[in-house]
Amino acid sequence: MEISKLALENLGRFRAQEIALAPTTSVPSNVTVLIGNNGAGKTSILKSLATSLSWFVARLRSDKGAGSPIPEEVILNGAASAAVHVAILDHGVFFQWTLARSRPGKKAEHSSSLHDTARLADKYRTSLTADEHASLPLIAFYPVERVVLDIPLKIKEKHSFLQLDGYDNSLNQGVDFRRFFEWFREREDSENEAAVPDEVLEQLQKVIAHTRNEAIWKELQKINASAKDRQLTAVRTAIEMFMPGFSNLKVRRRPRLHMSIDKDGETLNVLQLSQGEKSLMALVGDIARRLAMMNPTLENPLHGDGIVLIDEVDMHLHPQWARTIIARLTSTFPNCQFVLTTHSPLVISDCKDVLVYALDNGELTPVPSQYGQDANTVLLDVMHTDIRNATINTRINDLRDLIEDGRLDAAQALLNELQAELPAQNLELAKARLLLRKEELRRAKNN
């Protein structure tokens, strides 16, 4: 399943805007990235998609189910109503629906048409009726409010973790990772009950080493391998793929209940990780968990399909991680469609096939591929932002002008001022010094 097209009318900053999402005929990837200043409408697009898709999820659960309404406050000022239109491509068949909202007491310009949500949901319900383990598409929205502040392992209430439960809280406007950690704890408890305890294995290994009975050891290994929880394995695999150097995520009960992970060979309490590491681990783990729940018979659950919306995908990330975030997402979850927002030039300059849109004042413009461009070029040409402090940038330009105009004394004075303010290794000042020295030598030769 993938979103082919989105159209917004009188919603947020948009009076009338149609958006084609990747893959398209010219962009074969499954990644669309939205860039723009704060308030440009990036989050409005993601929330509109999440709101519209919530009706499919609701109708999948029940033929009378109702999704989330369009909030009245997002209707464009001066407009009587707003509408979100989506076109979904599912296994070669198109489904289209419209969700509308009008102001109280106003005559609506738009009306909802949700027949295809029921038609698409009925298709999957029919599939589940014929085969209770049939795969379902993942649909999830991760807003900026996804910070991991705690690792809740004490289970306050028992949850059911059935296939449809993969949609629980998946489209909330404020995602809570509590369910992921509680799910992990419950699944691992079940896994441990079926496995031979570590302390028993240690004792048996000593006995087997003494008796040299390798057959018993191989049998024990088979027992433990069969006890491995398939869904937990998918989560651990996703984290290891996505975060090289991280492995062996597990719940430990001594000296106190906590979640641990191995980082570069050292076992750490997950709470010791940076905010970026924790949030990324929880995000990747949650996507993998939902895919594993929704694809119980797929050989590799991480290859399940679906739609994932992530606001500010580079949030809390070091530039090195921001640069590779799209490649990691698409390699770990190759059959998911991603719609992302970002403020980082590194995110859009390191992947060859991504569809990028720039948003400005309610207008949306396709951005040519930035693959291979340096961050400064992307900042200047695409994000229309100075590559350095604007005041310093102006003074450096003034310095160049003074040198080119032959006003060398004034240039030297300005250079001295800048050298007193900026680091000694500043590249632009080094260039200016060389240029100034060249002009001084040329003048001396001519005299």
C-alpha positions as CSV (number, residue, x, y, z in Angstrom):
1,M,0.0,0.0,0.0
2,E,1.2,3.5,-0.8
3,I,-0.1,7.0,-1.0
4,S,-0.1,8.1,-4.7
5,K,-1.4,11.6,-4.3
6,L,-2.6,14.1,-1.7
7,A,-4.7,17.2,-2.3
8,L,-5.5,19.9,0.3
9,E,-8.2,22.6,0.0
10,N,-8.5,25.5,2.5
11,L,-6.4,23.7,5.0
12,G,-3.6,25.3,7.1
13,R,-1.5,27.5,4.8
14,F,-2.9,25.8,1.6
15,R,-5.8,27.1,-0.4
16,A,-5.5,24.5,-3.1
17,Q,-2.5,22.2,-3.3
18,E,-1.9,18.8,-4.9
19,I,1.1,16.7,-4.0
20,A,2.3,13.6,-5.8
21,L,4.3,11.3,-3.5
22,A,7.2,9.0,-4.3
23,P,7.4,6.7,-6.1
24,T,6.6,8.6,-9.2
25,T,7.4,8.1,-12.9
26,S,10.5,10.2,-12.5
27,V,11.5,9.3,-8.9
28,P,11.6,5.5,-8.3
29,S,12.3,5.6,-4.6
30,N,9.7,5.3,-1.8
31,V,10.8,8.5,0.0
32,T,9.3,12.0,-0.1
33,V,10.9,14.8,1.9
34,L,9.4,18.1,2.8
35,I,11.6,21.1,3.6
36,G,10.8,24.7,4.5
37,N,10.8,27.3,7.3
38,N,8.9,26.8,10.5
39,G,5.3,27.4,9.8
40,A,5.5,26.6,6.1
41,G,3.1,23.8,6.4
42,K,5.2,20.6,6.5
43,T,3.6,19.3,9.7
44,S,0.2,20.2,8.3
45,I,0.7,17.9,5.4
46,L,1.8,14.9,7.6
47,K,-1.1,15.5,10.0
48,S,-3.6,15.7,7.1
49,L,-2.3,12.3,5.9
50,A,-2.5,10.8,9.3
51,T,-6.1,12.1,9.8
52,S,-7.2,10.8,6.5
53,L,-5.6,7.4,6.9
54,S,-7.1,7.0,10.4
55,W,-10.5,6.4,8.6
56,F,-9.1,3.3,6.8
57,V,-7.7,2.0,10.1
58,A,-11.0,2.6,11.9
59,R,-13.0,0.9,9.1
60,L,-10.6,-2.0,9.1
61,R,-11.4,-2.6,12.8
62,S,-15.1,-2.2,12.2
63,D,-17.2,-1.5,9.2
64,K,-18.9,1.4,11.1
65,G,-15.6,2.7,12.5
66,A,-14.9,6.4,12.5
67,G,-11.4,8.0,12.2
68,S,-10.2,11.4,13.4
69,P,-12.0,14.5,12.1
70,I,-10.2,17.5,10.6
71,P,-9.7,20.0,13.4
72,E,-11.8,23.1,12.9
73,E,-8.8,25.3,13.8
74,V,-6.8,24.2,10.7
75,I,-9.5,25.5,8.3
76,L,-8.0,28.4,6.3
77,N,-8.9,31.8,7.6
78,G,-11.9,33.1,5.8
79,A,-12.9,29.7,4.4
80,A,-16.2,27.9,5.3
81,S,-14.8,24.4,5.0
82,A,-11.6,22.4,4.3
83,A,-11.0,19.0,2.6
84,V,-8.3,16.4,2.4
85,H,-8.3,14.1,-0.7
86,V,-6.0,11.1,-0.9
87,A,-5.4,8.5,-3.6
88,I,-4.1,5.1,-2.4
89,L,-2.5,2.5,-4.6
90,D,-2.9,-1.0,-3.2
91,H,-1.6,-4.0,-5.2
92,G,-2.3,-2.2,-8.5
93,V,-5.8,-0.9,-7.5
94,F,-6.6,2.8,-6.8
95,F,-8.7,3.8,-3.9
96,Q,-9.7,7.5,-3.4
97,W,-11.5,9.3,-0.6
98,T,-12.2,12.8,0.7
99,L,-12.5,13.9,4.3
100,A,-14.1,17.3,4.8
101,R,-14.9,19.7,7.7
102,S,-17.0,22.9,7.8
103,R,-17.2,25.7,10.3
104,P,-20.4,25.7,12.4
105,G,-23.1,27.7,10.8
106,K,-21.4,27.9,7.5
107,K,-22.5,26.4,4.2
108,A,-19.9,23.8,3.3
109,E,-18.0,24.0,0.1
110,H,-16.8,20.4,0.5
111,S,-18.3,17.1,1.6
112,S,-16.8,13.9,2.8
113,S,-16.8,10.9,0.5
114,L,-15.4,7.8,2.3
115,H,-16.8,4.9,0.3
116,D,-13.4,3.8,-0.7
117,T,-12.1,3.6,2.8
118,A,-14.8,1.0,3.5
119,R,-14.0,-0.7,0.2
120,L,-10.3,-0.9,0.9
121,A,-10.8,-2.0,4.6
122,D,-13.3,-4.6,3.4
123,K,-10.6,-6.0,1.1
124,Y,-8.3,-6.6,4.1
125,R,-11.1,-7.9,6.4
126,T,-12.0,-10.4,3.8
127,S,-8.4,-11.5,3.6
128,L,-8.2,-11.8,7.4
129,T,-11.4,-13.8,7.4
130,A,-10.0,-16.3,4.9
131,D,-6.6,-16.4,6.6
132,E,-6.2,-15.1,10.1
133,H,-2.5,-14.6,9.6
134,A,-2.8,-12.6,6.4
135,S,-0.5,-9.6,6.2
136,L,-1.7,-6.0,7.0
137,P,-0.1,-2.8,5.9
138,L,1.7,-0.7,8.5
139,I,0.4,2.9,8.9
140,A,2.1,5.0,11.5
141,F,2.8,8.7,12.2
142,Y,5.7,9.8,14.4
143,P,5.3,13.5,15.3
144,V,8.0,15.7,16.9
145,E,6.6,14.8,20.3
146,R,8.3,11.5,20.3
147,V,11.1,12.1,22.9
148,V,12.0,9.1,25.1
149,L,12.2,10.4,28.7
150,D,11.7,7.1,30.5
151,I,11.9,3.4,29.8
152,P,8.7,2.0,31.4
153,L,9.2,-1.7,32.1
154,K,6.8,-2.1,35.0
155,I,3.6,-3.2,33.2
156,K,0.7,-1.3,34.7
157,E,-1.9,-3.2,32.6
158,K,-1.9,-6.2,30.4
159,H,-2.1,-5.5,26.7
160,S,-3.2,-7.7,23.9
161,F,-0.7,-7.9,21.1
162,L,-2.8,-9.3,18.3
163,Q,-2.4,-8.4,14.6
164,L,-4.8,-5.5,14.7
165,D,-3.1,-4.2,17.8
166,G,-0.3,-3.1,15.5
167,Y,-2.4,-0.1,14.8
168,D,-2.9,1.0,18.4
169,N,-1.8,4.6,18.9
170,S,-0.1,4.4,15.5
171,L,-1.7,7.7,14.2
172,N,-1.9,9.7,17.5
173,Q,-0.8,13.3,17.3
174,G,1.6,12.6,20.2
175,V,3.1,9.1,20.0
176,D,3.9,7.4,23.3
177,F,6.7,4.8,23.2
178,R,5.4,3.3,26.5
179,R,3.6,0.6,24.6
180,F,6.8,-0.4,22.8
181,F,8.8,-0.9,26.0
182,E,5.9,-2.8,27.7
183,W,5.4,-4.9,24.6
184,F,9.1,-5.8,24.6
185,R,9.0,-6.7,28.3
186,E,6.0,-9.0,27.9
187,R,7.4,-10.7,24.8
188,E,10.7,-11.3,26.4
189,D,9.1,-12.7,29.5
190,S,7.4,-15.3,27.3
191,E,10.6,-15.9,25.4
192,N,12.5,-16.6,28.6
193,E,9.9,-19.0,29.9
194,A,10.5,-21.2,26.9
195,A,14.3,-21.0,26.9
196,V,16.8,-22.7,29.1
197,P,17.9,-20.0,31.7
198,D,21.4,-18.5,31.2
199,E,22.6,-19.7,34.6
200,V,21.6,-23.3,33.8
201,L,23.3,-23.1,30.5
202,E,26.5,-22.0,32.2
203,Q,26.5,-24.9,34.5
204,L,25.6,-27.4,31.8
205,Q,28.3,-26.0,29.5
206,K,30.9,-26.8,32.2
207,V,29.5,-30.4,32.6
208,I,29.4,-30.9,28.8
209,A,32.9,-29.6,28.5
210,H,34.1,-32.1,31.1
211,T,32.2,-35.1,29.5
212,R,32.8,-33.9,26.0
213,N,29.2,-34.7,25.1
214,E,28.7,-32.3,22.2
215,A,25.3,-33.8,21.2
216,I,23.7,-32.6,24.4
217,W,25.0,-29.1,23.9
218,K,23.7,-29.0,20.3
219,E,20.3,-30.1,21.5
220,L,20.2,-27.3,24.1
221,Q,21.1,-24.8,21.4
222,K,18.2,-26.1,19.3
223,I,15.9,-25.7,22.2
224,N,17.0,-22.1,22.8
225,A,16.9,-21.3,19.1
226,S,13.3,-22.5,18.8
227,A,12.4,-20.5,21.9
228,K,13.5,-17.2,20.3
229,D,10.5,-14.9,19.9
230,R,10.1,-14.1,16.2
231,Q,8.8,-10.6,16.8
232,L,11.6,-9.7,19.2
233,T,14.1,-11.1,16.7
234,A,12.7,-8.7,14.1
235,V,13.1,-5.7,16.5
236,R,16.6,-6.7,17.5
237,T,17.6,-7.2,13.9
238,A,16.2,-3.8,12.9
239,I,18.1,-2.0,15.6
240,E,21.3,-3.8,14.7
241,M,20.9,-2.9,11.0
242,F,19.9,0.6,11.6
243,M,22.4,1.4,14.4
244,P,25.7,-0.3,13.7
245,G,27.6,-1.1,16.9
246,F,24.3,-1.6,18.8
247,S,23.1,-5.1,19.6
248,N,21.5,-7.4,22.2
249,L,18.6,-5.3,23.4
250,K,17.2,-7.1,26.4
251,V,15.5,-6.6,29.8
252,R,17.6,-7.3,32.8
253,R,16.3,-7.9,36.3
254,R,19.5,-7.5,38.3
255,P,20.6,-5.5,40.2
256,R,17.2,-3.8,39.3
257,L,14.8,-4.0,36.5
258,H,16.2,-2.2,33.5
259,M,16.7,-2.4,29.7
260,S,20.2,-2.9,28.4
261,I,21.9,-2.8,25.1
262,D,25.4,-3.5,23.9
263,K,27.1,-0.5,22.3
264,D,30.5,-1.1,20.7
265,G,31.0,-4.2,22.9
266,E,30.0,-2.4,26.2
267,T,26.7,-3.3,27.9
268,L,24.8,-0.1,28.9
269,N,21.6,0.8,30.6
270,V,19.5,2.2,27.8
271,L,18.9,5.3,29.9
272,Q,22.7,6.0,29.6
273,L,22.3,6.5,25.9
274,S,22.0,10.0,24.4
275,Q,18.5,11.4,23.7
276,G,19.1,10.9,20.0
277,E,20.2,7.3,20.4
278,K,17.2,6.5,22.7
279,S,14.7,8.2,20.4
280,L,16.1,6.6,17.3
281,M,16.2,3.1,18.9
282,A,12.6,3.5,20.0
283,L,11.5,4.8,16.6
284,V,13.1,1.9,14.7
285,G,12.0,-0.6,17.3
286,D,8.4,0.6,17.2
287,I,8.3,0.4,13.3
288,A,9.8,-3.1,13.5
289,R,7.4,-4.2,16.2
290,R,4.4,-3.1,14.3
291,L,5.6,-4.8,11.1
292,A,6.3,-8.0,13.0
293,M,2.8,-8.0,14.5
294,M,1.1,-7.3,11.2
295,N,3.1,-9.8,9.2
296,P,3.0,-13.0,11.3
297,T,3.9,-15.4,8.5
298,L,6.2,-13.3,6.4
299,E,9.7,-14.8,6.4
300,N,11.2,-11.4,7.1
301,P,8.6,-9.1,8.9
302,L,10.9,-6.1,8.2
303,H,10.0,-6.5,4.5
304,G,6.3,-5.9,5.2
305,D,4.8,-2.9,3.4
306,G,3.1,0.2,4.8
307,I,3.2,4.0,5.1
308,V,5.4,5.8,7.7
309,L,5.2,9.5,8.4
310,I,8.0,11.1,10.4
311,D,8.1,14.7,11.4
312,E,11.6,16.3,11.7
313,V,13.4,13.0,11.0
314,D,16.7,14.5,11.9
315,M,15.6,15.6,15.4
316,H,18.4,15.1,18.0
317,L,20.7,13.5,15.4
318,H,24.4,14.2,15.0
319,P,25.1,15.3,11.4
320,Q,26.8,12.0,10.7
321,W,23.6,10.2,11.5
322,A,21.4,12.8,9.7
323,R,23.4,12.2,6.5
324,T,22.5,8.5,6.4
325,I,19.1,8.5,8.0
326,I,17.2,7.9,4.7
327,A,19.5,5.2,3.5
328,R,19.1,3.4,6.8
329,L,15.4,3.7,6.8
330,T,15.0,2.3,3.3
331,S,17.5,-0.5,3.8
332,T,16.0,-1.6,7.1
333,F,12.4,-1.3,5.9
334,P,12.6,-1.6,2.1
335,N,8.9,-1.9,1.3
336,C,7.6,1.0,3.4
337,Q,6.8,4.3,1.9
338,F,8.2,7.2,3.9
339,V,7.0,10.8,4.0
340,L,9.5,12.9,6.0
341,T,10.1,16.5,7.0
342,T,13.5,17.9,7.8
343,H,15.5,21.2,8.4
344,S,18.8,19.5,7.6
345,P,20.6,20.0,4.2
346,L,22.5,16.7,5.0
347,V,19.3,14.6,4.8
348,I,18.4,15.6,1.2
349,S,22.0,15.7,-0.2
350,D,23.1,12.1,0.6
351,C,20.4,10.0,-1.2
352,K,20.2,9.8,-4.9
353,D,16.5,9.0,-5.5
354,V,14.3,11.0,-3.2
355,L,11.4,13.3,-4.0
356,V,12.0,16.7,-2.3
357,Y,9.5,19.5,-2.1
358,A,10.2,23.0,-0.7
359,L,7.3,24.8,1.0
360,D,6.9,28.5,1.3
361,N,3.9,30.6,2.2
362,G,1.4,27.9,1.1
363,E,3.2,27.1,-2.1
364,L,5.0,23.8,-2.9
365,T,7.9,23.6,-5.3
366,P,9.7,20.4,-6.5
367,V,13.4,20.6,-5.7
368,P,15.9,19.1,-8.2
369,S,18.1,16.3,-6.9
370,Q,20.7,17.5,-4.4
371,Y,22.6,14.2,-4.4
372,G,26.3,14.8,-4.0
373,Q,25.9,18.5,-3.3
374,D,27.8,20.0,-0.3
375,A,25.8,21.2,2.6
376,N,26.7,24.9,2.0
377,T,25.3,24.7,-1.6
378,V,22.0,23.2,-0.3
379,L,21.7,25.8,2.4
380,L,22.2,28.6,-0.2
381,D,20.4,27.3,-3.2
382,V,17.5,25.3,-1.7
383,M,17.0,26.5,1.9
384,H,17.9,30.1,1.1
385,T,20.0,30.4,4.2
386,D,23.5,32.0,4.7
387,I,26.2,29.4,5.2
388,R,27.6,31.5,8.0
389,N,26.6,34.3,10.3
390,A,25.0,37.0,8.1
391,T,27.0,39.9,9.6
392,I,30.3,38.1,9.3
393,N,29.4,37.1,5.7
394,T,28.7,40.7,4.8
395,R,32.1,41.8,6.3
396,I,34.0,39.0,4.5
397,N,32.4,40.1,1.2
398,D,33.3,43.7,2.0
399,L,36.9,42.5,2.6
400,R,37.0,40.9,-0.9
401,D,35.6,44.0,-2.5
402,L,38.3,46.2,-0.9
403,I,41.1,44.0,-2.1
404,E,39.7,43.8,-5.6
405,D,39.2,47.6,-5.7
406,G,42.9,48.0,-4.7
407,R,42.0,49.7,-1.3
408,L,44.7,47.6,0.4
409,D,45.1,49.7,3.6
410,A,41.3,49.6,4.3
411,A,41.4,45.9,3.5
412,Q,44.2,45.3,5.9
413,A,42.4,47.1,8.7
414,L,39.2,45.1,8.1
415,L,41.2,41.9,7.9
416,N,42.8,42.7,11.3
417,E,39.4,43.3,12.8
418,L,38.1,39.9,11.5
419,Q,41.2,38.1,12.6
420,A,40.6,39.4,16.2
421,E,37.0,38.0,16.1
422,L,37.2,34.7,14.2
423,P,39.2,31.5,14.7
424,A,42.7,31.5,13.3
425,Q,41.9,28.6,11.0
426,N,39.0,30.3,9.4
427,L,39.2,29.4,5.7
428,E,37.8,32.6,4.3
429,L,40.3,34.7,6.2
430,A,43.2,32.5,5.0
431,K,42.0,33.1,1.4
432,A,41.8,36.8,2.0
433,R,45.3,36.9,3.5
434,L,46.7,35.2,0.4
435,L,44.7,37.5,-2.0
436,L,45.8,40.6,-0.1
437,R,49.5,39.5,-0.1
438,K,49.3,38.8,-3.8
439,E,47.9,42.3,-4.5
440,E,50.6,43.8,-2.3
441,L,53.4,42.0,-4.2
442,R,51.8,43.0,-7.5
443,R,51.7,46.6,-6.5
444,A,55.3,46.6,-5.2
445,K,56.4,45.0,-8.5
446,N,54.7,47.7,-10.6
447,N,56.2,50.5,-8.4
